Amino acid sequence: MLGSVFLETLKQTWKPMVYWGVGLAAMALLIVLMVPLFDMQSVATLLESFPPVILAMVGIGDDLAIFTTNEGFVAVGFFGKSALIFAVYPVVMGMRISANEEDDGTSDVLLSLPISRAQVMVEKFAAYALTIVGVVVLIYLGLYVGVALGGVDLVVARLAEVTFYLIPLMIFIMAATMLIAVLARRRTVALGLVTAFVIISYMLQTIGAAAEGTVAETVGAISFLTYYNTGEILTQGFIWPQIAGFAGLSALMLLAALYRYEQREIAV
Amino acid sequence: MASGSIIEMRGLSKTYGSGAKQTVALRDLDLSVERGEIFGYLGPNGAGKTTTIRLLLDLIRPSQGSATIFGLDIRADSVEIHRRIGFFPAELSLWEGRTGDQIIHYVASVRGDARGIVKHADELAERLDLDTTKKVRDLSSGNKRKLGLVIAMMHSPELLILDEPTGGLDPLVQQTFHSMMDEYRDKGKTVFLSSHVLSEVQAICDRVGILRDGELKAVESVEKITNVEFTWVDVSFRDALPAGLQQQLESMPSITDVSTNGARVRMRMIGDFDPLLRAISSGYVKSLHVEEPTLEEIFLAYYSGDKEAS
């Protein structure tokens, strides 16, 4: 029946979603509570003494004025620098779409039922995407709780775009993981490849940001993390072409995974 | 397709790898399973039984040949076929964090008509003495297999495909399972049951296919297979072997392969026990063990019999 796998996936995942969401929200909360500890003017003075290349590497770039606001500090210092942590949840969920069930053998039972492989995959993808939304909402709530608890002078609404930009980013990572897992077939191999993909992307983005006007900057452009520039999002709001890019690539990867999963054999 | 055939395999082959590393798992399989029969698919481990079943379920794809179930192509019509079959995998894995009830509801909801299916699942669970309120991770391997049987049978499918279903079940539950299979036959439903246990196949099947090294060697009625059956008999005497017993046994037409070890004698026997019991009555028999032949032995006996007949 349509939606059965979707609902079951949600039932099996709501607890991990809450755990991850609360964990990441706690990190957001702590960062907010740390804001009053910094005298942003002194931080600005200190940062001005740093070589631009170092500032670029840590994601601050030229616009020190953004970073030295409370919102900018949270946007760049927390959201910008925690990309690897945010990547873990979608990787875990992407592995669950096919690799985990194939490896532990439950896919034999599921795929012996009157449901196509494509339907299984699409319903799981949709369910896990929904849990990503849940995790991101919890992170956003963490910011609110931090402000309320610490009485911090921070307009959380200004961070809404930076926060919710995580949704297309994390769905993209999940889609990439799903595709790699479908191609690799084995959980361990897939996990290794996905980890390499995320870490290499992170390195390319970091190096690319530091080496403006060089080949490294061009290479950095192929890292998906380059398109989660929190300082830019804070000042410009949603950058729709980039969001469309994430959505389009996610859809393409989903289609490629569906095609391959339909064609290939289920691992024993 | 022959009228009444539920499963039809033609030239079905499966190879893994390529070149020097190529392994043939199944070679040119031609087999029909008729409506209303319980078909035993017999073979030692690694013979290709599970490969055949995974091909039928469209989990893996044939290298050559084709197969139909209910006249539908196993690849193009897999969803419709799956609607009408129940499957029990040899390596049963279920969602460890879910209870039996939750899994039953999940599978029933995928199948549709959840209410009717769940009601029947409850009846099956009761018959198999299965507690469905426990999480899978807390179930013994035998109880997990009971749950697997419930999932396979709860929608009363037209065809059951069971891969080594009774391994790990206690004898009482095996008996219940055998009764369930008899009921299936009585309702005109079909069962394709793979096993490497001859006695199980003998107890419940109408016909048997013998698979060896990926090749179907014979398809016979259970009676015919049983005709070539023999047993190994092991007799231990309290004292020494009675004088002249070995020669006496070797001269008996129903006994072959006599070997002795101290006060023990082992032999291969066909037919009734009475001549043997008379022969050994001259000594004090401490114990007598009867062993079922291995599948390989049955297979060899069957073929040597065929050759002799020809």
Chai-1 contact restraints between the chains, C-beta under 6 A:
chainA,res_idxA,chainB,res_idxB,connection_type,confidence,min_distance_angstrom,max_distance_angstrom,comment,restraint_id
A,M1,B,S109,contact,1.0,0.0,6.0,A-B,restraint_1
A,M1,B,G112,contact,1.0,0.0,6.0,A-B,restraint_2
A,S4,B,S109,contact,1.0,0.0,6.0,A-B,restraint_3
A,S4,B,V110,contact,1.0,0.0,6.0,A-B,restraint_4
A,E8,B,Y106,contact,1.0,0.0,6.0,A-B,restraint_5
A,D104,B,S93,contact,1.0,0.0,6.0,A-B,restraint_6
A,G105,B,E91,contact,1.0,0.0,6.0,A-B,restraint_7
A,G105,B,S93,contact,1.0,0.0,6.0,A-B,restraint_8
A,T106,B,S93,contact,1.0,0.0,6.0,A-B,restraint_9
A,T106,B,W95,contact,1.0,0.0,6.0,A-B,restraint_10
A,D108,B,P89,contact,1.0,0.0,6.0,A-B,restraint_11
A,S112,B,L57,contact,1.0,0.0,6.0,A-B,restraint_12
A,S112,B,H82,contact,1.0,0.0,6.0,A-B,restraint_13
A,S112,B,F87,contact,1.0,0.0,6.0,A-B,restraint_14
A,L113,B,H82,contact,1.0,0.0,6.0,A-B,restraint_15
A,L113,B,V110,contact,1.0,0.0,6.0,A-B,restraint_16
A,P114,B,V79,contact,1.0,0.0,6.0,A-B,restraint_17
A,P114,B,H82,contact,1.0,0.0,6.0,A-B,restraint_18
A,P114,B,R83,contact,1.0,0.0,6.0,A-B,restraint_19
A,I115,B,V110,contact,1.0,0.0,6.0,A-B,restraint_20
A,S116,B,V79,contact,1.0,0.0,6.0,A-B,restraint_21
A,E265,B,I60,contact,1.0,0.0,6.0,A-B,restraint_22
A,E265,B,R61,contact,1.0,0.0,6.0,A-B,restraint_23
A,I266,B,L59,contact,1.0,0.0,6.0,A-B,restraint_24
